[in-house]
Amino acid sequence: MHRSQTLLPPPLRLAAGCLALAGLNAMLGCAASAPAAPPAVPLPALQGPAAAAALPAPALLPVAAPPARTEAAAPAPASAGVRAPARAPLDAAGFRAWVEAFAPTAQGAGIGAATVHATLGQAQFLPQVLQLDRAQPEFTRPPWAYLDSALSRERVAEGRSQRRANARALDAAAARYGVPASIVTAIWGMESDYGRNFGNFRTIDALATLAYEGRRREWASRELLAAMRIVESGEIAADALIGSWAGAMGHTQFLPSVFLAHAVDADGDGRRDIWRSIPDVVASTANFLAHSGWTPGEPWGVEVRLPEGFDYARAELSVRQDSSAWAAEGVRPTGAGTLPALAGASVLAPAGARGPAVLVGSNFRALLRYNNSNSYALAVGLLARQIDGGTGLQAPWPRDLKPLSRTEVRQLQEELNARGLDVGEADGVLGPATRAGVRRLQQSLRLPADGFATRELLLKLPGR
């Protein structure tokens, strides 16, 4: 699930919806092929001196998501005259030493010796995983470009075909968990293109590599233990745990901890198989959303027209009120009729004052539990609507606006910080703190305070 970005707290997303997002995205790693692995090196005995070097056993959380992807922090400068110790290079030998040290930790967490040998004993160092984890495109994608890809004609058509072909399993999951079949189908399409691409990395290898590298060791170690518990249960063999480079598995990209907490044996064969059993895939996905707060019978959202003079600073998920209160302010659906009943609804303007606006409720937030990206959740909702025969957004996107590169976002963040509009670290990521700073800057420039950063805004700053 881009997956860093999977499930964010949920399965990570990592393909067209993945790790977007990510993703990750998000996110965090779908469609790359794993390199051929060298022969496995047997583990030494799991008792003795290696135990002293083992990491402390992390507690397994029911739902775990990788932290937001960030640039690696620069090391603190060494004191004058003191040379900072050089870090050992990341290689197969160092990986094997880390694995040997981690093996007693796994046993201490209740993993049997046979499972440790079947998993860690066969684990391989995958440099490609580290390359993918560190890769950040210089140019960000505006929401319309993301949605153009996510909602392609081919994906909509295939979604309708899969909805018909798997109607029995999808309808059963909808009846049991209250999540519409089209929503589950849309997530399936976003996460793996309906099973065409859920990755070919061995999950044990990918997570062990990420844990060894160390930037996200606590999270990766926890997910590695969860993957080992799956093998320990006897449901799925280690070699059958296959997915993205970030550890998200199967048709709808569950992280191992999410699999343990929410995977379902819907076909009754005694296995929760999210790789080969479509009934298990769709029931597991619906079960996750149900536990993430999905409200049966309530729409995820509706496209709206905002009243003249609307304060775009309120177009944030953190601003919530019932749809009746929004209606009293003049917010109207784009079509006929009235706003649906939504408790704690929020207005979102994904492209600022010049783009479409949507009113979203608790089910939109449930989708964010899958991948914590507004664009991802919006894509799932709109894809589901079109699978059901509906339409996409009606208002046009401001396609003439030029998106900022990550370098330009960092420049904007530095300028905001210099003006006292504290947005935190200049990391090139347009998060809530940066949007809030952009709003305050827009207010000072007497512009609509929609928080949407553009190149035009950057050029208005002194020295540009």
VOGU-3710 file (C-alpha; in Angstrom, 3 decimals, decimal comma):
1> mhrsqtllpp> 0,000/0,000/0,000  3,321/4,427/-1,252  3,327/3,165/0,540  6,760/6,268/2,411  5,407/7,482/2,716  1,965/2,263/1,422  -0,340/2,625/4,339  0,506/5,787/5,908  -0,179/4,675/8,881  -1,664/2,127/6,534
11> plrlaagcla> -0,116/0,230/3,740  2,337/2,192/1,870  1,721/3,433/-1,612  3,971/3,062/-3,978  2,921/2,708/-7,705  0,562/5,061/-9,536  -1,012/5,439/-6,170  1,905/4,182/-4,322  4,228/5,781/-2,482  2,742/8,943/-4,888
21> laglnamlgc> 3,648/7,923/-2,021  3,740/8,929/-2,035  3,739/8,175/-0,940  4,618/8,144/0,188  3,178/8,396/-1,439  4,352/8,123/-1,177  5,179/7,238/0,147  7,636/4,389/-1,168  8,423/1,923/-3,767  6,436/-0,149/-6,262
31> aasapaappa> 7,360/-0,856/-9,760  11,064/-1,499/-9,723  12,550/-4,888/-10,369  14,720/-6,580/-7,807  18,249/-7,519/-8,838  19,379/-11,090/-8,890  20,564/-12,081/-5,429  23,857/-13,800/-4,608  23,734/-17,097/-2,751  22,589/-16,899/0,864
41> vplpalqgpa> 25,125/-17,172/3,658  24,053/-19,438/6,545  23,661/-17,760/9,896  25,984/-18,782/12,691  24,585/-20,189/15,905  21,980/-17,892/17,400  23,461/-17,985/20,879  26,634/-16,485/22,284  28,499/-13,198/21,785  26,335/-11,956/18,915
51> aaaalpapal> 23,444/-11,550/21,335  25,247/-8,762/23,159  25,349/-6,663/20,003  21,704/-7,146/19,138  19,289/-4,240/18,899  16,610/-3,971/21,571  13,447/-5,730/20,446  10,912/-3,156/19,239  7,269/-3,594/20,147  5,057/-4,587/17,238
61> lpvaappart> 2,383/-2,046/16,470  -0,921/-3,131/14,903  -0,525/-0,583/12,115  2,836/0,902/11,263  3,880/3,304/8,548  7,304/4,507/7,574  8,130/8,028/8,625  7,785/10,756/6,044  10,642/10,539/3,624  13,213/13,223/4,266
71> eaaapapasa> 16,737/13,950/3,218  19,291/12,288/5,464  20,290/14,643/8,234  23,768/16,083/7,983  26,089/14,946/10,760  26,848/17,468/13,484  30,165/19,226/12,925  33,069/17,775/14,893  34,768/19,857/17,545  37,867/21,739/16,471
81> gvraparapl> 40,795/19,414/16,009  38,629/16,285/16,320  37,980/14,284/13,199  34,487/12,779/12,991  34,667/8,987/12,638  33,968/7,804/9,122  30,946/5,589/8,709  31,642/2,111/7,416  30,483/1,611/3,819  27,204/-0,186/3,301
91> daagfrawve> 27,977/-3,539/1,722  27,123/-7,220/1,839  29,665/-7,932/4,571  28,314/-5,197/6,827  24,788/-6,386/6,107  25,676/-9,928/7,117  27,184/-8,677/10,383  24,020/-6,691/11,096  21,841/-9,716/10,359  23,891/-11,874/12,712
101> afaptaqgag> 23,470/-9,257/15,436  19,736/-8,939/14,830  19,024/-12,680/14,862  19,051/-12,981/18,692  16,712/-9,988/18,863  14,261/-11,861/16,654  14,500/-14,921/18,863  13,999/-12,749/21,927  10,823/-11,382/20,308  9,447/-14,915/20,120
111> igaatvhatl> 10,522/-15,937/16,611  11,570/-19,600/16,495  15,091/-20,610/15,451  13,822/-22,423/12,349  11,996/-19,298/11,156  15,025/-17,108/11,869  17,136/-19,376/9,670  14,466/-19,484/6,941  14,220/-15,695/6,865  17,336/-13,923/8,115
121> gqaqflpqvl> 19,493/-16,877/7,146  18,499/-16,331/3,513  18,355/-12,522/3,592  20,275/-10,637/0,918  21,573/-7,070/0,849  19,779/-5,088/-1,899  21,607/-1,836/-2,773  18,790/-1,011/-5,205  16,403/-0,658/-2,254  18,610/2,061/-0,795
131> qldraqpeft> 18,832/3,811/-4,147  15,046/3,842/-4,460  14,578/4,951/-0,866  16,854/7,940/-1,338  15,562/8,914/-4,765  13,482/12,090/-4,784  12,440/13,622/-8,086  13,495/17,232/-8,432  10,164/18,305/-9,861  6,979/17,800/-7,891
141> rppwayldsa> 3,764/16,853/-9,670  0,829/19,237/-9,439  -2,450/17,577/-8,430  -3,882/17,634/-11,945  -0,882/15,788/-13,372  -1,144/13,160/-10,636  -4,867/12,714/-11,244  -4,434/12,616/-15,034  -2,276/9,528/-14,559  -4,282/7,958/-11,737
151> lsrervaegr> -7,599/8,369/-13,547  -6,528/7,371/-17,029  -9,142/5,910/-19,372  -7,352/2,588/-19,239  -7,440/2,436/-15,450  -11,111/3,379/-15,297  -12,019/0,819/-17,971  -10,003/-1,913/-16,290  -11,572/-1,018/-12,961  -15,045/-1,523/-14,385
161> sqrranaral> -13,945/-4,827/-15,894  -12,444/-6,043/-12,610  -15,522/-4,879/-10,712  -17,683/-7,093/-12,939  -15,291/-10,054/-13,023  -14,909/-10,146/-9,228  -18,406/-9,030/-8,294  -19,029/-11,966/-5,950  -15,932/-11,350/-3,816  -16,286/-7,557/-3,892
171> daaaarygvp> -19,984/-7,589/-3,016  -19,344/-10,023/-0,169  -16,660/-7,744/1,255  -18,930/-4,705/0,882  -21,756/-6,457/2,706  -19,473/-7,632/5,516  -17,493/-4,429/6,118  -19,670/-1,628/4,747  -17,042/-0,374/2,289  -18,314/0,064/-1,301
181> asivtaiwgm> -16,971/-2,397/-3,847  -15,916/0,465/-6,110  -13,726/1,979/-3,365  -11,934/-1,340/-2,807  -11,548/-1,782/-6,559  -10,114/1,732/-6,874  -7,517/1,087/-4,166  -6,578/-2,138/-5,948  -6,098/-0,148/-9,157  -4,069/2,571/-7,472
191> esdygrnfgn> -1,834/0,239/-5,506  -0,874/-2,376/-8,086  -2,763/-1,629/-11,312  -5,155/-4,456/-10,436  -2,378/-6,877/-9,612  -0,226/-6,220/-12,671  2,544/-4,665/-10,614  2,874/-5,208/-6,896  6,642/-5,512/-7,013  9,028/-8,456/-7,078
201> frtidalatl> 11,245/-7,741/-4,110  11,491/-10,291/-1,335  9,987/-8,510/1,655  12,517/-9,926/4,117  15,404/-8,703/1,955  13,941/-5,224/1,464  13,132/-4,620/5,125  16,403/-6,083/6,389  18,286/-3,811/3,962  16,397/-0,731/5,177
211> ayegrrrewa> 16,933/-1,684/8,822  20,644/-2,246/8,227  21,036/1,124/6,466  19,763/2,776/9,623  17,932/5,953/8,678  14,608/4,295/9,473  15,928/1,383/11,477  13,267/1,344/14,198  10,396/1,221/11,721  12,080/-1,239/9,352
221> srellaamri> 13,118/-3,533/12,224  9,570/-3,567/13,529  8,181/-4,451/10,094  10,901/-7,075/9,613  9,811/-8,772/12,838  6,206/-8,613/11,636  7,194/-10,296/8,364  8,989/-13,005/10,317  5,874/-13,537/12,431  3,885/-14,157/9,236
231> vesgeiaada> 6,339/-16,882/8,283  6,322/-18,226/11,843  2,527/-18,615/11,663  2,902/-21,036/8,768  0,479/-19,089/6,546  2,980/-17,807/4,005  6,498/-19,009/3,235  9,340/-16,488/3,346  9,941/-16,725/-0,410  6,262/-15,965/-1,062
241> ligswagamg> 6,412/-12,633/0,781  6,829/-10,461/-2,304  6,132/-6,789/-2,857  7,591/-3,313/-3,202  11,094/-2,190/-2,294  9,645/-0,562/0,849  8,158/-3,773/2,232  4,531/-3,318/1,112  3,082/-6,596/-0,098  0,525/-8,038/-2,476
251> htqflpsvfl> -2,262/-6,648/-4,618  -3,149/-3,799/-2,276  0,284/-3,262/-0,716  -0,059/-4,198/2,943  2,899/-3,733/5,235  3,603/-6,854/7,317  2,195/-5,279/10,501  -0,976/-4,347/8,633  -1,231/-7,888/7,281  -1,038/-9,288/10,812
261> ahavdadgdg> -3,702/-6,906/12,093  -6,153/-6,768/9,193  -5,639/-9,504/6,553  -8,652/-11,820/6,182  -9,070/-15,420/5,019  -12,210/-14,821/2,958  -12,031/-17,949/0,794  -11,782/-20,291/3,792  -8,609/-22,117/2,780  -6,874/-21,404/6,085
271> rrdiwrsipd> -4,492/-18,817/4,616  -4,701/-15,042/4,317  -3,261/-14,827/0,824  -3,117/-11,270/-0,537  -1,006/-12,414/-3,495  -3,142/-15,107/-5,132  -6,637/-15,002/-3,598  -8,795/-12,113/-4,811  -11,433/-12,808/-2,107  -8,696/-12,454/0,522
281> vvastanfla> -7,326/-9,309/-1,152  -10,602/-7,408/-1,309  -11,868/-8,526/2,111  -8,562/-7,579/3,737  -8,628/-4,143/2,105  -12,223/-3,509/3,165  -11,443/-4,733/6,685  -8,566/-2,273/6,961  -10,752/0,640/5,863  -13,518/-0,414/8,252
291> hsgwtpgepw> -11,027/-0,342/11,125  -9,743/3,022/9,861  -13,090/4,699/10,466  -15,064/4,121/7,264  -18,711/5,106/7,797  -21,081/2,871/5,763  -23,543/4,715/3,573  -21,721/8,050/3,714  -19,987/9,520/0,642  -16,292/10,306/0,844
301> gvevrlpegf> -16,976/13,795/-0,472  -18,595/15,986/-3,093  -17,374/18,675/-5,480  -18,602/22,118/-4,419  -18,819/25,752/-5,474  -17,486/28,183/-2,896  -19,161/31,530/-2,202  -17,604/34,787/-3,308  -15,136/36,035/-0,741  -14,553/32,573/0,737
311> dyaraelsvr> -11,610/32,548/3,140  -9,262/29,988/1,587  -7,251/29,862/4,774  -10,091/27,628/6,023  -9,627/25,120/3,197  -7,756/22,611/5,355  -8,577/19,220/6,860  -8,015/20,715/10,297  -11,047/23,009/9,819  -14,134/20,867/10,445
321> qdssawaaeg> -17,835/21,530/10,758  -21,015/19,776/9,665  -22,000/20,132/6,021  -25,126/22,031/7,147  -22,859/24,737/8,587  -20,914/24,949/5,318  -24,219/25,201/3,438  -25,244/28,092/5,679  -22,076/29,898/4,525  -23,031/29,474/0,881
331> vrptgagtlp> -21,086/26,323/-0,037  -23,105/24,486/-2,720  -22,681/21,237/-4,666  -21,668/21,724/-8,293  -24,705/19,749/-9,449  -28,321/19,929/-8,432  -29,564/19,256/-4,937  -28,097/19,898/-1,525  -24,924/18,918/0,263  -24,884/15,373/1,667
341> alagasvlap> -25,021/15,012/5,437  -21,389/14,945/6,578  -20,321/15,395/10,171  -17,029/17,204/10,712  -16,626/18,015/7,022  -13,726/19,985/5,561  -13,301/22,046/2,398  -10,249/21,253/0,286  -8,933/23,292/-2,634  -6,172/21,039/-4,049
351> agargpavlv> -4,935/23,672/-6,529  -5,806/26,798/-4,612  -8,368/29,460/-5,415  -8,246/28,867/-9,168  -8,957/25,151/-9,062  -11,769/22,783/-8,039  -13,018/22,533/-4,465  -14,355/19,479/-2,654  -16,147/18,958/0,643  -14,867/15,804/2,338
361> gsnfrallry> -15,881/13,848/5,412  -14,744/10,990/7,612  -14,467/8,492/4,767  -11,925/10,708/3,018  -9,914/10,616/6,238  -10,215/6,822/6,262  -8,632/6,790/2,795  -5,802/8,922/4,163  -5,076/6,076/6,582  -4,145/4,070/3,507
371> nnsnsyalav> -1,861/6,722/2,075  -1,544/10,067/3,816  -1,801/12,172/0,677  -4,788/14,323/-0,238  -4,118/13,688/-3,925  -4,106/9,923/-3,339  -7,364/9,930/-1,350  -8,974/12,191/-3,949  -7,817/9,869/-6,741  -9,287/6,815/-5,005
381> gllarqidgg> -12,622/8,562/-4,488  -12,817/9,830/-8,060  -11,676/6,520/-9,550  -14,371/4,717/-7,540  -16,977/7,206/-8,758  -16,008/6,613/-12,380  -15,932/2,835/-11,921  -19,546/3,234/-10,784  -20,302/5,179/-13,983  -20,005/8,697/-12,612
391> tglqapwprd> -17,777/11,574/-13,655  -14,648/13,229/-12,405  -14,295/16,807/-11,185  -16,127/19,370/-13,281  -14,235/22,571/-12,499  -11,099/23,107/-14,612  -7,574/22,915/-13,202  -5,231/25,914/-13,479  -2,919/24,075/-15,838  -1,054/27,256/-16,753
401> lkplsrtevr> 0,501/27,430/-13,274  4,052/26,140/-13,138  4,823/23,729/-10,288  7,808/24,418/-8,084  10,823/22,157/-8,139  12,079/20,850/-4,806  14,951/23,316/-5,023  12,470/26,155/-5,498  10,347/24,891/-2,596  13,451/24,971/-0,393
411> qlqeelnarg> 14,160/28,522/-1,578  10,597/29,504/-0,725  10,858/27,882/2,709  14,120/29,697/3,399  12,489/33,002/2,426  9,483/32,282/4,655  11,759/31,478/7,585  13,787/34,633/6,942  10,565/36,656/7,167  9,744/35,112/10,539
421> ldvgeadgvl> 7,022/32,860/9,091  8,422/29,745/10,722  7,875/26,710/8,485  10,523/24,480/10,029  13,334/22,827/8,111  13,723/23,838/4,463  13,289/20,296/3,129  11,638/20,923/-0,238  8,351/19,311/0,885  5,106/21,297/0,769
431> gpatragvrr> 3,592/20,130/4,046  1,027/21,780/6,360  3,588/24,086/8,012  4,791/25,380/4,644  1,216/25,886/3,405  0,454/27,880/6,554  3,525/30,049/5,943  2,532/30,528/2,310  -0,909/31,687/3,442  0,572/34,295/5,747
441> lqqslrlpad> 2,846/35,466/2,947  -0,122/35,674/0,547  -2,070/37,709/3,102  0,814/40,154/3,416  0,840/40,494/-0,388  -2,974/40,919/-0,496  -3,414/37,684/-2,465  -5,995/34,934/-1,882  -4,580/32,995/1,072  -5,048/29,522/-0,433
451> gfatrelllk> -1,627/28,172/0,600  -0,928/26,986/-2,951  2,733/27,655/-3,747  3,500/28,595/-7,326  6,450/29,900/-9,285  4,520/33,144/-9,752  4,417/33,581/-5,981  8,129/32,859/-5,653  8,891/35,473/-8,310  7,043/38,138/-6,300
461> lpgr> 9,641/37,905/-3,540  12,490/40,456/-3,359  15,506/39,659/-5,499  13,564/37,437/-7,877
//
